[in-house]
């Protein structure tokens, strides 16, 4: 089985996290945390800064590694390194995604998450609760 290694940004603003809706491919319309594949000789943090710049035209501060999710999709095995992040400024533009929204503890489960991203929700909930 093919393996893919990616990074994901859990962009946080207070008690909210940012989610994006895929606009293409077999998982179109499903929700995910923004990010993408690492390029050769890139650190996880460098890849995340580049991917968020490409996908959202935004600059981020990459914080701590929240979790690494291992997930078997039918076509490949995914390793997803998930980092807590904050925006350098509030302006963002959706360059690749169909939609986006800020979600809090009440609305976190209101979207149809990709399976690997959904597996991360309990860790995010714990993180949001600890910061109260």
DSSP file (Angstrom, degrees, kcal/mol; ACC not computed):
  #  RESIDUE AA STRUCTURE BP1 BP2  ACC     N-H-->O    O-->H-N    N-H-->O    O-->H-N    TCO  KAPPA ALPHA  PHI   PSI    X-CA   Y-CA   Z-CA
    1    1 A X              0   0    0      0, 0.0    75,-0.1     0, 0.0     2,-0.1   0.000 360.0 360.0 360.0 136.2    0.0    0.0    0.0
    2    2 A X  E     -a   76   0A   0     73,-0.6    75,-3.2     1,-0.0     2,-0.4  -0.395 360.0-145.0 -67.4 143.6    1.3    3.5   -0.9
    3    3 A X  E     -a   77   0A   0     73,-0.2     2,-0.4    -2,-0.1    75,-0.2  -0.926  12.4-168.7-114.3 139.7    2.1    5.8    2.0
    4    4 A X  E     -a   78   0A   0     73,-2.9    75,-2.6    -2,-0.4     2,-0.5  -0.992   6.4-157.1-127.1 133.3    1.6    9.5    2.0
    5    5 A X  E     +a   79   0A   0     -2,-0.4    33,-1.3    73,-0.2     2,-0.3  -0.948  23.6 164.4-112.6 126.7    3.0   11.9    4.7
    6    6 A X  E     -aB  80  37A   0     73,-3.0    75,-2.6    -2,-0.5     2,-0.3  -0.841  28.9-132.9-134.2 169.1    1.3   15.3    5.2
    7    7 A X  E     -aB  81  36A   0     29,-2.5    29,-1.5    -2,-0.3     2,-0.4  -0.928  17.3-162.4-121.5 150.9    1.1   18.1    7.6
    8    8 A X  E     -aB  82  35A   0     73,-2.6    75,-2.5    -2,-0.3     2,-0.6  -0.996  11.8-138.9-136.3 141.0   -2.1   19.8    8.9
    9    9 A X  E     -a   83   0A   0     25,-3.3     2,-1.2    -2,-0.4    25,-0.3  -0.871   2.9-161.2-101.0 121.1   -2.6   23.2   10.5
   10   10 A X  E     -a   84   0A   0     73,-3.2    75,-2.4    -2,-0.6     2,-0.5  -0.781  23.1-161.2 -94.8  87.3   -5.0   23.4   13.4
   11   11 A X  E     -a   85   0A   0     -2,-1.2     7,-1.9     7,-0.4     2,-0.4  -0.598   9.6-164.8 -78.7 122.4   -5.4   27.1   13.1
   12   12 A X  E     +D   17   0B   0     73,-2.9    75,-0.4    -2,-0.5     2,-0.3  -0.867  24.8 177.8-116.6 141.7   -6.8   28.5   16.4
   13   13 A X  E >  S-D   16   0B   0      3,-2.4     3,-1.5    -2,-0.4     2,-0.4  -0.847  70.1 -60.2-136.9  99.3   -8.4   31.8   17.3
   14   14 A X  T 3  S-     0   0    0     -2,-0.3   117,-0.1     1,-0.3    -1,-0.0  -0.484 122.7 -10.1  63.7-119.7   -9.5   31.7   21.0
   15   15 A X  T 3  S+     0   0    0     -2,-0.4    90,-0.4    -3,-0.1     2,-0.3   0.173 123.1  86.4 -96.8  17.7  -12.0   28.9   21.4
   16   16 A X  E <   -D   13   0B   0     -3,-1.5    -3,-2.4    88,-0.1     2,-0.3  -0.876  55.9-159.9-120.6 150.9  -12.4   28.3   17.6
   17   17 A X  E     -DE  12 103B   0     86,-2.8    86,-3.2    -2,-0.3     2,-0.4  -0.941  24.2-118.1-125.2 153.0  -10.5   26.2   15.0
   18   18 A X  E     - E   0 102B   0     -7,-1.9    -7,-0.4    -2,-0.3     2,-0.3  -0.756  29.6-175.8 -97.5 130.4  -10.5   26.7   11.3
   19   19 A X  E     - E   0 101B   0     82,-2.6    82,-2.1    -2,-0.4     2,-0.3  -0.931   8.1-155.0-125.1 148.7  -11.8   24.0    8.9
   20   20 A X  E     -FE  32 100B   0     12,-3.0    12,-2.7    -2,-0.3     2,-0.5  -0.923  11.9-133.9-124.9 149.7  -11.9   23.9    5.1
   21   21 A X  E     -FE  31  99B   0     78,-3.0    77,-2.6    -2,-0.3    78,-0.8  -0.887  27.2-119.7-105.4 126.8  -14.1   22.0    2.7
   22   22 A X  E     - E   0  97B   0      8,-2.9     7,-2.9    -2,-0.5    75,-0.1  -0.374  21.1-168.7 -66.0 138.9  -12.5   20.1   -0.2
   23   23 A X        +     0   0    0     73,-0.5     2,-0.3     5,-0.2    -1,-0.1   0.237  63.7  36.2-111.5  12.4  -13.6   21.3   -3.6
   24   24 A X  S    S+     0   0    0      3,-0.1     3,-0.4     0, 0.0     5,-0.1  -0.961  84.3  30.3-155.3 165.8  -12.1   18.5   -5.7
   25   25 A X  S >  S-     0   0    0     -2,-0.3     3,-1.7     1,-0.2    -3,-0.0  -0.018 100.0 -44.0  77.2-175.4  -11.3   14.7   -5.9
   26   26 A X  T 3  S+     0   0    0      1,-0.3    -1,-0.2     2,-0.0     0, 0.0   0.707 137.2  50.9 -66.1 -20.2  -13.0   11.7   -4.5
   27   27 A X  T >  S+     0   0    0     -3,-0.4     3,-2.0     3,-0.1    -5,-0.3   0.063  79.6 154.2-104.7  23.6  -13.4   13.4   -1.1
   28   28 A X  T <   +     0   0    0     -3,-1.7    -5,-0.2     1,-0.3     3,-0.1  -0.215  66.0  19.3 -52.9 140.4  -15.0   16.5   -2.5
   29   29 A X  T 3  S+     0   0    0     -7,-2.9    83,-0.3     1,-0.3    -1,-0.3   0.287  95.5 120.3  78.9  -6.8  -17.3   18.3    0.0
   30   30 A X    <   -     0   0    0     -3,-2.0    -8,-2.9    81,-0.1    -1,-0.3  -0.526  62.9-118.4 -82.0 157.7  -15.7   16.6    3.0
   31   31 A X  E     +Fg  21 113B   0     81,-3.0    83,-2.8   -10,-0.2     2,-0.3  -0.693  37.7 160.9-102.2 150.2  -14.1   18.8    5.7
   32   32 A X  E     -F   20   0B   0    -12,-2.7   -12,-3.0    -2,-0.3     2,-0.4  -0.950  44.4 -96.0-154.0 168.0  -10.5   18.8    6.8
   33   33 A X        -     0   0    0     -2,-0.3   -14,-0.1   -14,-0.2   -23,-0.1  -0.826  56.9-104.0 -88.9 135.5   -7.8   20.9    8.5
   34   34 A X  S    S+     0   0    0     -2,-0.4   -25,-3.3   -25,-0.3     2,-0.3  -0.188  73.0  87.5 -65.2 152.9   -5.8   22.7    5.9
   35   35 A X  E     -B    8   0A   0    -27,-0.2     2,-0.3    16,-0.2   -27,-0.2  -0.980  44.4-161.8 155.5-157.3   -2.3   21.5    4.9
   36   36 A X  E     -B    7   0A   0    -29,-1.5   -29,-2.5    -2,-0.3    15,-0.1  -0.992  36.0 -21.2 170.8-165.7   -0.7   19.1    2.5
   37   37 A X  E     -B    6   0A   0     -2,-0.3     2,-0.3   -31,-0.2   -31,-0.2  -0.336  54.5-122.1 -73.1 145.8    2.2   17.0    1.3
   38   38 A X        -     0   0    0    -33,-1.3     2,-0.2    -2,-0.1   -33,-0.1  -0.631  24.2-136.0 -82.3 143.5    5.7   17.7    2.4
   39   39 A X    >   -     0   0    0     -2,-0.3     3,-1.8     4,-0.2     8,-0.1  -0.623  39.6 -73.3 -95.8 161.6    8.3   18.3   -0.3
   40   40 A X  T 3  S+     0   0    0      1,-0.3    -1,-0.1    -2,-0.2     3,-0.1  -0.243 117.8   8.4 -55.5 135.8   11.8   16.8   -0.3
   41   41 A X  T 3  S+     0   0    0      1,-0.2     2,-0.4    -3,-0.1    -1,-0.3   0.624  98.5 128.8  66.8  18.0   14.2   18.3    2.3
   42   42 A X    <   -     0   0    0     -3,-1.8    -1,-0.2     4,-0.0     2,-0.1  -0.819  55.8-131.4 -99.1 140.6   11.4   20.3    3.9
   43   43 A X     >  -     0   0    0     -2,-0.4     4,-2.4     1,-0.1     5,-0.2  -0.428  30.1-107.8 -76.7 166.3   10.8   20.2    7.7
   44   44 A X  H  > S+     0   0    0      1,-0.2     4,-2.1     2,-0.2     5,-0.1   0.913 121.7  49.2 -60.4 -42.4    7.2   19.7    8.8
   45   45 A X  H  > S+     0   0    0      2,-0.2     4,-2.3     1,-0.2    -1,-0.2   0.908 110.1  49.7 -66.1 -42.7    7.0   23.3    9.9
   46   46 A X  H  > S+     0   0    0      1,-0.2     4,-2.4     2,-0.2    -1,-0.2   0.911 110.8  50.7 -61.6 -42.3    8.3   24.6    6.6
   47   47 A X  H  X S+     0   0    0     -4,-2.4     4,-3.0     1,-0.2    -1,-0.2   0.905 109.9  50.1 -61.7 -41.6    5.8   22.5    4.7
   48   48 A X  H  X S+     0   0    0     -4,-2.1     4,-2.4     2,-0.2     5,-0.3   0.920 110.1  48.8 -65.8 -44.1    3.0   23.8    6.8
   49   49 A X  H  X S+     0   0    0     -4,-2.3     4,-1.8     2,-0.2    -1,-0.2   0.927 115.3  45.7 -60.3 -45.2    3.9   27.4    6.3
   50   50 A X  H  X S+     0   0    0     -4,-2.4     4,-2.5     2,-0.2    -2,-0.2   0.934 112.8  49.3 -63.7 -47.6    4.2   26.9    2.5
   51   51 A X  H  X S+     0   0    0     -4,-3.0     4,-3.1     1,-0.2     5,-0.3   0.897 111.6  47.9 -62.3 -41.9    1.0   24.9    2.2
   52   52 A X  H  X S+     0   0    0     -4,-2.4     4,-2.5     2,-0.2     6,-1.1   0.873 111.2  51.6 -69.2 -35.4   -1.1   27.5    4.1
   53   53 A X  H  X S+     0   0    0     -4,-1.8     4,-1.3    -5,-0.3    -2,-0.2   0.926 115.5  42.4 -62.3 -44.3    0.4   30.3    2.0
   54   54 A X  H  < S+     0   0    0     -4,-2.5    -2,-0.2     2,-0.2    -1,-0.2   0.922 123.2  36.1 -68.1 -45.2   -0.6   28.3   -1.1
   55   55 A X  H  < S+     0   0    0     -4,-3.1    40,-2.8    -5,-0.2    41,-0.8   0.836 136.4  15.4 -80.5 -34.3   -4.0   27.3    0.0
   56   56 A X  H  < S-     0   0    0     -4,-2.5    37,-2.8    -5,-0.3    -3,-0.2   0.390  88.4-124.6-124.5   0.7   -5.2   30.3    2.0
   57   57 A X  S  < S+     0   0    0     -4,-1.3     2,-0.3    -5,-0.4    -4,-0.2   0.889  72.4 128.2  51.2  40.8   -2.8   33.1    1.1
   58   58 A X        -     0   0    0     -6,-1.1     2,-0.4    -9,-0.1    -1,-0.2  -0.905  58.3-134.7-128.5 152.8   -2.1   33.4    4.8
   59   59 A X        -     0   0    0     -2,-0.3    29,-3.0    32,-0.2    30,-0.6  -0.888  28.6-171.0-104.7 138.5    0.9   33.5    7.0
   60   60 A X  E     -C   87   0A   0     -2,-0.4     2,-0.5    27,-0.3    27,-0.2  -0.881  26.5-131.4-127.9 158.8    0.9   31.4   10.2
   61   61 A X  E     -C   86   0A   0     25,-3.0    25,-1.9    -2,-0.3     2,-0.5  -0.961  30.0-140.5-102.3 122.7    2.9   30.9   13.3
   62   62 A X  E     +C   85   0A   0     -2,-0.5    23,-0.2    23,-0.2     3,-0.1  -0.759  26.6 178.1 -89.8 124.4    3.4   27.1   13.8
   63   63 A X  E     -     0   0A   0     21,-3.3    22,-0.1    -2,-0.5    -1,-0.1   0.161  39.9 -22.2-100.2-142.2    3.2   26.0   17.4
   64   64 A X  E     -     0   0A   0      1,-0.1    20,-2.6    19,-0.1     2,-0.6  -0.278  65.0-103.2 -73.8 153.1    3.4   22.6   19.1
   65   65 A X  E     -C   83   0A   0     18,-0.2    18,-0.3     1,-0.2    -1,-0.1  -0.660  35.4-172.0 -69.8 118.5    2.9   19.3   17.4
   66   66 A X  E     -     0   0A   0     16,-2.9     2,-0.3    -2,-0.6    17,-0.2   0.899  57.4 -37.3 -82.4 -43.8   -0.6   18.3   18.7
   67   67 A X  E     -C   82   0A   0     15,-1.5    15,-3.0     2,-0.0     2,-0.5  -0.968  44.2-125.1-171.6 159.6   -0.7   14.7   17.3
   68   68 A X  E     -C   81   0A   0     -2,-0.3     2,-0.5    13,-0.2    13,-0.2  -0.987  28.6-155.3-118.1 120.3    0.4   12.5   14.5
   69   69 A X  E     -C   80   0A   0     11,-2.7    11,-2.9    -2,-0.5     2,-0.5  -0.817   5.6-162.4 -99.1 130.1   -2.5   10.6   13.0
   70   70 A X  E     +C   79   0A   0     -2,-0.5     2,-0.4     9,-0.2     9,-0.2  -0.960  21.1 170.0-108.1 125.3   -2.0    7.3   11.1
   71   71 A X  E     -C   78   0A   0      7,-2.5     7,-3.5    -2,-0.5     2,-0.8  -0.997  30.0-141.5-143.1 135.1   -4.9    6.3    8.9
   72   72 A X  E     -C   77   0A   0     -2,-0.4     5,-0.2     5,-0.2     2,-0.2  -0.852  21.1-175.6 -97.8 108.3   -5.5    3.7    6.3
   73   73 A X        -     0   0    0      3,-2.5     3,-0.2    -2,-0.8    -2,-0.0  -0.549  43.2-101.9 -87.4 165.2   -7.6    4.9    3.4
   74   74 A X  S    S+     0   0    0      1,-0.2     3,-0.1    -2,-0.2    -1,-0.1   0.858 120.5  34.5 -58.2 -35.2   -8.6    2.4    0.7
   75   75 A X  S    S+     0   0    0      1,-0.2   -73,-0.6   -74,-0.1     2,-0.3   0.664 127.6   0.2 -95.5 -17.9   -6.0    3.7   -1.7
   76   76 A X  E     -a    2   0A   0     -3,-0.2    -3,-2.5   -75,-0.1     2,-0.5  -0.985  65.2-105.1-162.8 164.6   -3.1    4.6    0.7
   77   77 A X  E     -aC   3  72A   0    -75,-3.2   -73,-2.9    -2,-0.3     2,-0.4  -0.894  37.6-151.2 -99.3 131.7   -1.8    4.9    4.2
   78   78 A X  E     -aC   4  71A   0     -7,-3.5    -7,-2.5    -2,-0.5     2,-0.5  -0.884  15.9-170.9-108.7 132.5   -1.7    8.4    5.6
   79   79 A X  E     -aC   5  70A   0    -75,-2.6   -73,-3.0    -2,-0.4     2,-0.5  -0.987  16.2-173.7-114.5 116.6    0.6    9.9    8.2
   80   80 A X  E     -aC   6  69A   0    -11,-2.9   -11,-2.7    -2,-0.5     2,-0.6  -0.940  14.1-157.5-121.7 113.5   -0.6   13.3    9.2
   81   81 A X  E     -aC   7  68A   0    -75,-2.6   -73,-2.6    -2,-0.5     2,-0.5  -0.796  16.7-159.2 -89.0 118.3    1.4   15.6   11.5
   82   82 A X  E     -aC   8  67A   0    -15,-3.0   -16,-2.9    -2,-0.6   -15,-1.5  -0.884   9.3-172.8-111.2 121.8   -1.0   18.0   13.1
   83   83 A X  E     -aC   9  65A   0    -75,-2.5   -73,-3.2    -2,-0.5     2,-0.3  -0.887  27.1-120.9-115.7 140.8    0.3   21.3   14.6
   84   84 A X  E     +a   10   0A   0    -20,-2.6   -21,-3.3    -2,-0.4     2,-0.3  -0.632  44.6 176.8 -71.8 135.4   -1.4   24.0   16.5
   85   85 A X  E     -aC  11  62A   0    -75,-2.4   -73,-2.9    -2,-0.3     2,-0.3  -0.936  23.2-154.6-139.8 159.7   -1.1   27.3   14.6
   86   86 A X  E     - C   0  61A   0    -25,-1.9   -25,-3.0    -2,-0.3     2,-0.2  -0.957  29.2-107.6-130.8 155.4   -2.2   30.9   14.8
   87   87 A X  E     - C   0  60A   0    -75,-0.4   -27,-0.3    -2,-0.3     3,-0.1  -0.573  10.2-146.9 -79.8 142.6   -2.6   33.4   12.0
   88   88 A X  S    S+     0   0    0    -29,-3.0     2,-0.3     1,-0.2   -28,-0.1   0.803  89.7   1.0 -74.2 -30.4   -0.1   36.2   11.6
   89   89 A X  S    S-     0   0    0    -30,-0.6    -1,-0.2     2,-0.2   -30,-0.1  -0.943  78.6-111.2-150.1 165.0   -3.0   38.4   10.4
   90   90 A X  S    S+     0   0    0     -2,-0.3     2,-0.2    -3,-0.1   -32,-0.0   0.669  79.4 106.5 -78.4 -16.8   -6.7   37.8    9.9
   91   91 A X        +     0   0    0      2,-0.0     2,-0.3   -34,-0.0   -32,-0.2  -0.459  40.3 161.4 -73.2 128.8   -6.8   37.9    6.1
   92   92 A X        -     0   0    0     -2,-0.2     2,-0.4   -34,-0.1   -35,-0.2  -0.977  20.4-162.0-140.4 153.6   -7.3   34.6    4.3
   93   93 A X        -     0   0    0    -37,-2.8     2,-1.0    -2,-0.3   -35,-0.1  -0.996  23.9-125.8-137.7 131.1   -8.4   33.7    0.8
   94   94 A X        +     0   0    0     -2,-0.4   -38,-0.2     1,-0.2   -39,-0.1  -0.657  36.8 164.2 -79.2 104.6   -9.7   30.2   -0.3
   95   95 A X  S    S+     0   0    0    -40,-2.8    -1,-0.2    -2,-1.0   -39,-0.1   0.717  80.0  10.6 -91.3 -24.5   -7.4   29.3   -3.2
   96   96 A X  S    S+     0   0    0    -41,-0.8   -73,-0.5   -72,-0.0     2,-0.2   0.575 108.8  85.0-127.9 -21.1   -8.3   25.6   -3.3
   97   97 A X  E     -E   22   0B   0    -42,-0.4   -75,-0.2   -75,-0.1     3,-0.1  -0.544  63.5-140.6 -96.6 155.9  -11.2   24.9   -1.0
   98   98 A X  E    S-     0   0B   0    -77,-2.6     2,-0.3     1,-0.2   -76,-0.1   0.839  81.9 -13.2 -77.7 -37.2  -14.9   25.2   -1.6
   99   99 A X  E     -E   21   0B   0    -78,-0.8   -78,-3.0     2,-0.0     2,-0.3  -0.955  58.1-161.0-157.5 168.7  -15.7   26.7    1.8
  100  100 A X  E     +E   20   0B   0     -2,-0.3     2,-0.3   -80,-0.3   -80,-0.2  -0.982   9.1 177.2-153.8 156.9  -14.3   27.3    5.2
  101  101 A X  E     -E   19   0B   0    -82,-2.1   -82,-2.6    -2,-0.3     2,-0.5  -0.987  31.9-114.2-159.4 155.9  -15.6   28.1    8.7
  102  102 A X  E     -E   18   0B   0     -2,-0.3     2,-0.4   -84,-0.2   -84,-0.2  -0.812  36.3-164.0 -90.0 131.5  -14.5   28.6   12.2
  103  103 A X  E     -E   17   0B   0    -86,-3.2   -86,-2.8    -2,-0.5     2,-0.2  -0.926   7.2-169.6-120.5 142.5  -15.8   25.9   14.5
  104  104 A X     >  -     0   0    0     -2,-0.4     4,-1.7   -88,-0.2     3,-0.4  -0.512  49.7 -76.7-115.2-171.1  -16.0   25.8   18.3
  105  105 A X  T  4 S+     0   0    0    -90,-0.4     4,-0.3     1,-0.2   -89,-0.1   0.842 131.1  48.8 -58.3 -34.1  -16.7   23.1   20.8
  106  106 A X  T  4 S+     0   0    0      1,-0.2    -1,-0.2     2,-0.1     3,-0.2   0.842 121.8  31.8 -74.5 -34.3  -20.5   23.3   20.0
  107  107 A X  T >4 S+     0   0    0     -3,-0.4     3,-2.2     1,-0.2     4,-0.2   0.421  86.4 102.1-106.3   0.2  -20.1   23.1   16.2
  108  108 A X  T 3< S+     0   0    0     -4,-1.7     3,-0.4     1,-0.3    -1,-0.2   0.817  89.0  42.0 -56.7 -34.0  -16.9   21.0   15.9
  109  109 A X  T 3  S+     0   0    0     -4,-0.3    -1,-0.3    -3,-0.2    -2,-0.1   0.217  89.1  94.3 -97.8  14.7  -19.0   17.9   15.0
  110  110 A X  S <  S+     0   0    0     -3,-2.2     2,-0.3     2,-0.1    -1,-0.2   0.523  76.5  64.7 -87.0  -5.0  -21.4   19.7   12.6
  111  111 A X  S    S-     0   0    0     -3,-0.4     2,-1.1    -4,-0.2   -81,-0.1  -0.764  91.3-105.2-115.9 163.5  -19.4   19.1    9.4
  112  112 A X        -     0   0    0     -2,-0.3   -81,-3.0   -83,-0.3     2,-0.1  -0.741  46.5-159.0 -89.6  95.8  -18.6   15.8    7.5
  113  113 A X  B     -g   31   0B   0     -2,-1.1   -81,-0.2   -83,-0.2     2,-0.1  -0.405  22.8-106.8 -77.1 146.9  -14.9   15.3    8.4
  114  114 A X     >  -     0   0    0    -83,-2.8     4,-2.7     1,-0.1     3,-0.3  -0.476  42.6-110.2 -60.0 146.1  -12.5   13.3    6.4
  115  115 A X  H  > S+     0   0    0      1,-0.2     4,-1.8     2,-0.2     5,-0.1   0.874 115.9  48.1 -54.9 -44.4  -11.9   10.1    8.5
  116  116 A X  H  > S+     0   0    0      1,-0.2     4,-0.5     2,-0.2    -1,-0.2   0.895 114.3  47.1 -65.3 -38.5   -8.3   11.0    9.5
  117  117 A X  H >> S+     0   0    0     -3,-0.3     3,-1.1     1,-0.2     4,-0.5   0.887 108.8  54.5 -68.9 -39.0   -9.2   14.5   10.5
  118  118 A X  H >< S+     0   0    0     -4,-2.7     3,-1.3     1,-0.3     4,-0.4   0.858  99.8  61.6 -62.5 -34.7  -12.2   13.2   12.5
  119  119 A X  H 3< S+     0   0    0     -4,-1.8     3,-0.3     1,-0.3     4,-0.3   0.736 100.6  55.9 -62.7 -21.6   -9.9   11.0   14.4
  120  120 A X  H XX S+     0   0    0     -3,-1.1     4,-1.9    -4,-0.5     3,-0.7   0.640  81.6  90.1 -84.4 -16.5   -8.1   14.1   15.7
  121  121 A X  H <X S+     0   0    0     -3,-1.3     4,-2.9    -4,-0.5     5,-0.2   0.850  81.7  53.8 -56.4 -42.2  -11.3   15.8   17.1
  122  122 A X  H 3> S+     0   0    0     -4,-0.4     4,-2.0    -3,-0.3    -1,-0.3   0.883 110.0  49.0 -61.0 -34.7  -11.0   14.3   20.7
  123  123 A X  H <> S+     0   0    0     -3,-0.7     4,-2.1    -4,-0.3    -1,-0.2   0.893 112.2  48.2 -69.4 -39.5   -7.4   15.7   20.9
  124  124 A X  H  X S+     0   0    0     -4,-1.9     4,-2.8     2,-0.2     5,-0.2   0.909 109.9  52.1 -66.5 -42.1   -8.6   19.1   19.7
  125  125 A X  H  X S+     0   0    0     -4,-2.9     4,-2.3     1,-0.2    -2,-0.2   0.914 109.9  49.2 -60.3 -42.6  -11.5   19.1   22.2
  126  126 A X  H  X S+     0   0    0     -4,-2.0     4,-2.2    -5,-0.2    -1,-0.2   0.919 111.5  49.7 -61.5 -44.2   -9.0   18.3   25.0
  127  127 A X  H  X S+     0   0    0     -4,-2.1     4,-1.2     1,-0.2    -2,-0.2   0.912 111.3  47.8 -62.5 -44.7   -6.8   21.1   23.8
  128  128 A X  H  < S+     0   0    0     -4,-2.8     4,-0.2     1,-0.2    -1,-0.2   0.876 112.7  49.5 -65.5 -37.5   -9.6   23.6   23.7
  129  129 A X  H >< S+     0   0    0     -4,-2.3     3,-1.1    -5,-0.2    -2,-0.2   0.864 106.8  55.0 -69.1 -36.3  -10.8   22.6   27.1
  130  130 A X  H 3< S+     0   0    0     -4,-2.2    -1,-0.2     1,-0.2    -2,-0.2   0.791 104.1  55.3 -67.5 -27.6   -7.4   22.9   28.7
  131  131 A X  T 3<        0   0    0     -4,-1.2    -1,-0.2     1,-0.2    -2,-0.2   0.483 360.0 360.0 -87.1  -2.3   -7.0   26.5   27.5
  132  132 A X    <         0   0    0     -3,-1.1    -1,-0.2    -4,-0.2    -2,-0.1   0.502 360.0 360.0 -70.6 360.0  -10.2   27.7   29.2
